[in-house]
């Protein structure tokens, strides 16, 4: 993006989204899988460590950030991270699902240290 902007005189902004959640997501997402497991009364296996950290952002906020970026003039930067500005471990997310659903469905994590987060 920077190269095209410099070479061709284009105006561009890069938006970097964290873990997006909300309606319409079709790819694997642990935040959706945990309540679905709770609703079905089945165990949920998360292939990540319980201490894996994530930053989440709702799809509505992503859409708003795109609209704002398209209208912006004289921006102070060309790259923006779009996030809720909070970091949570996967174990925290599992605990929220337990509290909200009232279901103590087994959630297991892959705690192997040699796997990437």
C-alpha positions in Angstrom: 0.0 0.0 0.0 2.8 2.4 0.9 4.6 1.6 -2.3 1.6 2.2 -4.5 0.8 5.4 -2.7 4.3 6.7 -3.1 4.7 5.5 -6.7 1.3 6.4 -8.1 0.3 9.3 -5.8 -2.6 7.3 -4.4 -4.2 8.0 -1.0 -4.4 4.9 1.1 -5.0 3.7 4.7 -4.4 0.2 6.0 -6.8 -1.2 8.6 -5.6 -4.2 10.6 -8.4 -6.1 12.3 -8.1 -8.3 15.4 -10.3 -11.3 15.9 -13.6 -10.3 14.3 -16.8 -11.7 15.8 -20.5 -11.3 15.0 -23.1 -12.3 12.5 -22.0 -13.6 9.2 -18.7 -15.1 10.2 -18.3 -18.5 8.5 -14.8 -19.5 9.5 -13.8 -21.4 12.7 -14.2 -19.2 15.7 -13.9 -20.4 19.3 -16.2 -17.7 20.7 -19.0 -19.1 18.6 -18.0 -22.8 19.2 -18.1 -22.6 23.0 -21.8 -21.4 23.3 -22.8 -23.8 20.5 -21.3 -26.6 22.5 -23.1 -25.5 25.6 -26.4 -25.3 23.8 -26.0 -28.8 22.5 -24.6 -30.2 25.8 -21.4 -31.5 24.3 -17.8 -31.0 25.2 -15.8 -28.3 23.4 -12.2 -28.8 22.4 -10.2 -25.7 21.7 -6.9 -26.5 19.8 -5.1 -23.6 21.5 -3.7 -23.1 25.0 -6.0 -21.7 27.6 -3.6 -18.8 28.2 -3.6 -17.9 24.5 -4.4 -14.2 24.3 -6.8 -12.6 21.8 -8.1 -9.2 21.1 -11.7 -9.2 19.7 -13.6 -6.7 17.7 -17.3 -6.8 16.7 -18.2 -6.8 12.9 -20.2 -3.5 13.4 -17.1 -1.8 14.7 -15.1 -3.1 11.7 -17.7 -1.8 9.3 -17.7 1.6 11.1 -13.9 1.8 10.9 -14.0 1.1 7.2 -16.6 3.8 6.6 -14.6 6.3 8.7 -11.4 5.5 6.9 -13.0 6.1 3.5 -14.2 9.5 4.5 -11.0 10.6 6.4 -8.7 13.4 5.1 -5.3 14.3 6.4 -5.0 11.2 8.6 -2.1 11.2 11.1 -1.0 7.7 10.1 -1.5 5.3 7.2 -1.9 2.1 9.4 -4.5 1.6 12.1 -5.2 -1.4 14.3 -8.9 -1.9 14.8 -9.7 -3.6 18.1 -11.7 -3.2 21.3 -8.3 -2.4 23.1 -8.7 -5.3 25.5 -6.8 -8.6 25.6 -8.4 -11.8 26.9 -7.1 -15.3 27.4 -9.2 -18.1 25.9 -9.9 -19.4 29.4 -11.5 -16.1 30.3 -13.8 -16.4 27.2 -14.7 -19.9 28.3 -15.6 -18.7 31.8 -17.8 -15.9 30.3 -19.6 -18.6 28.2 -20.2 -20.7 31.3 -21.6 -17.7 33.2 -23.9 -16.5 30.4 -25.2 -19.9 29.4 -25.3 -21.3 32.9 -24.0 -24.5 31.4 -20.8 -26.2 32.8 -19.9 -27.8 29.5 -16.4 -29.2 29.4 -14.0 -27.0 27.6 -10.6 -28.5 27.0 -7.6 -26.7 25.6 -4.4 -27.9 23.9 -1.8 -26.9 26.5 1.2 -28.2 24.5 4.0 -25.6 24.6 5.4 -26.5 21.1 2.3 -25.3 19.3 1.9 -21.7 18.1 -0.8 -19.6 19.8 
